[in-house]
């Protein structure tokens, strides 16, 4: 499976090189619908091409954000139109190829029910549950006026970081990526813990501010 994914990534890199902005759009759509496909090697490579003057920074960033948001929207529509029973059946049968399973879906449902639309924004930075959140948002009939902006903003931030890294680090990115992969067993759990801590703090602060705003109303 890992070898197949590596071959797919190499193929997608060639698409970006051959087709530029439309290629990046297509790659990001596929990455969000077929979640085992990683974009980490592709986005920094786009940054390298920007540094070489072969691509425009804003153009490739916009194409990537549009593609990622479109892919998330496709999953949203599947979740909304199919409903939870059909989604669970789909994951049971094809989850291995989609990078999803029922325990992750259950966790995403719990987080979404607890934090609502905020999980769409912060969930982009939680790789374990991110693939299923768009499905859960659709299953929960989250309004598109919330889903689309939150998805686009969180995706835009994450993609900006990856492309900027490739732009700043240039050709040295491949060796740095190899180093990061060596420490992935440590970095990924640490990143998840940090992400959960940040999300929890922001949500706690938001709920506290709302509670404080209601106090004067109760005293009147």
N, C-alpha and C positions, 0 to 999 in steps of 0.2 A: 504493500500500500504506500509506504514512504517513498519507494523508488518511483511509483506511478505519479505521485504528487510532485516530485522533483522534476519529472519529465514534463508535466503539465505547466509548472512554473516557468521552465525554460521556454516552452512553446508560447506562453503568454508574454514573456519578455520580448520574444521575436515579433509578436503582434504589435506591441507598443512601439518597437523600433520601426516596423514597416508601415504602420498606419497612424502613428502619432496620437493626436487627441481622440479621434474616434476609437482607436485601439485601446487607449486607456479607459475610455467610457465603457467599452465592452468588457474589459478585464474586471473592472470594479463591479459591474452587474453580476458577472459570473462568480466573483469572490463572495458576494453577499448571499447569492442563492445556493451556491455549492461551497459551503463554509470550510471544508478541508483545504481549499486552495488558499495558501497564504499570500498576502500582498507585501509583506515586509521586505522581500528582496526586490520587488518591482517598483515600489514607490521611491525608495532611495536611488534606484537606478535612473528613474525619471529625473530626480534632482541632479544627478551627475550629467545627464544630457542637457539640462538647463544650464549648468555651469559651463558646458562645452559650447553653448550657443545654439544647440540643435532644437531646443524647445523653449517656449515662453513659460515663465514660472506661473503667472496667473492663469494662462490658458490650460496648462496640464493639471493645475490644481482644480480649476473649475470643472474640467472634464471628469476628473476622478471623483469629485464630490457629487456631481450629477449622476454618475454611474452607480456609485455606492448608494445614494438615496433612492435611485430607481430600483436597484436590487432589493433594498429593504422594503420598498413599496410593494413589490411583487409578493414577498413573503407576507406582508400585512394583508394583502388582498386574499391570499390563500387561506390565512387564518380566519379572516372575516367571513368569507364565503363558504368555506368547508366546515368550520366549527370545530370544537375540541375533539369530539369522537373521531372524526375523519383525520385530523391532524395527528392524533395519537396512533391511529392505524398506519398512517404514512411513515411516522417515525419508527414504529416497530419494524416495518418492512424495509425501509430504505435509509434509516437513521445512520447506519455505518458509513454510507456514501455521502450523506449530507452533513456529517459532523455533529449529529444530534442524538440524544437518547432521552428516554422518559424521565430518569432522575433529574437531568438538567432542565427539562421542560417543567417538571414539578417545582424545581427551585425558582425558575424564572417566573412562574405563576405566583408563587408566594411573595417574591420581591415586588412584582408588579402590583399585586393587590395591596401591599403595604405602602409602597411609595408612589404608585400611579405613574403619571407621565414623566416624572423625574428620572425613572429608571431607563427611559428611552435615551435620555441625554447621557447619564453617567454609565449606563450599561455598555456603551461603546468601548469603555476602558476596562471592562471585566470580560476577558476572553472566554471564560467558562460558560457564562449564560448569554453572552451577546448574540450568538446565532439564533436563539429561540425567542428573543424579546420582540422582534417584529411580528412573529407568528402570534405571540401572546397578546400583543397590542391589537392585532386584528380580531382575534377571538374575543377580546374584551370590548370591541367596538370603540376603541379610543378615537376621539374625533381627529380627522385629518389635519385640522388647523393646529393641533398640538403635535401630532406625530411627525408631520413633514418638517416643521421648523426645528424641533428638537433633534430629529435625525440628521438634518442637514448641518446644524451647528456642531453637534458632537463629532460627526464624520469629518466636517471641514477642519476642525481643530486637530484631530488625530492625523489626518492626511497632511496637513500643513507641517506637523512635526516631522513626519517621515521624509517628505520631500525636502524640507529644509536641511535635515541631517545629511541626505545625499548631496545636496548642493554645497554644504559647508565642508564636508569631509572628502568629497571628490572620489578619486579612484581608490582611496584607502578604505572605502566603506566595506568592500568585500572581506578584508582581513578583520575589520572590527566586527562585522556580522558573524564571522566564524568564532570570534572570541565570545560574543554574546551568546551564541548557541551552546558553547561549552559550559557557560554558567547559567543556562536556561533553567535547570532544575532548582536553582536558588532564586534567580531573578523573577521568574514567573509567579511563584507563591508570594514572594515579597511584594511584587507589584499588585497582586490581587488584594493582599492584606491592606496595603496602603490605599488602594482605590476604595475598598469597602470602608476604611476608616474615614476617608475624606467625604465620601457620599453620606455616611451616617452623620458626620458632624454638620454638613451643610443642611441636611434634612432636619436634624434636631434644631438647628438655629432657625430655619425657616418656620417650623411649627411653633417654636417659642415666640418668635416675633408675631405670628398670627394670634397666639394666645394672649400676648400682652396687649395687642390692639383691641381685643374683645373686652378687656377689663373695664374700660370706661363705659362701654355700652351696657354692661351689666349693672353698673352703679347708677346709671341715669334713672 
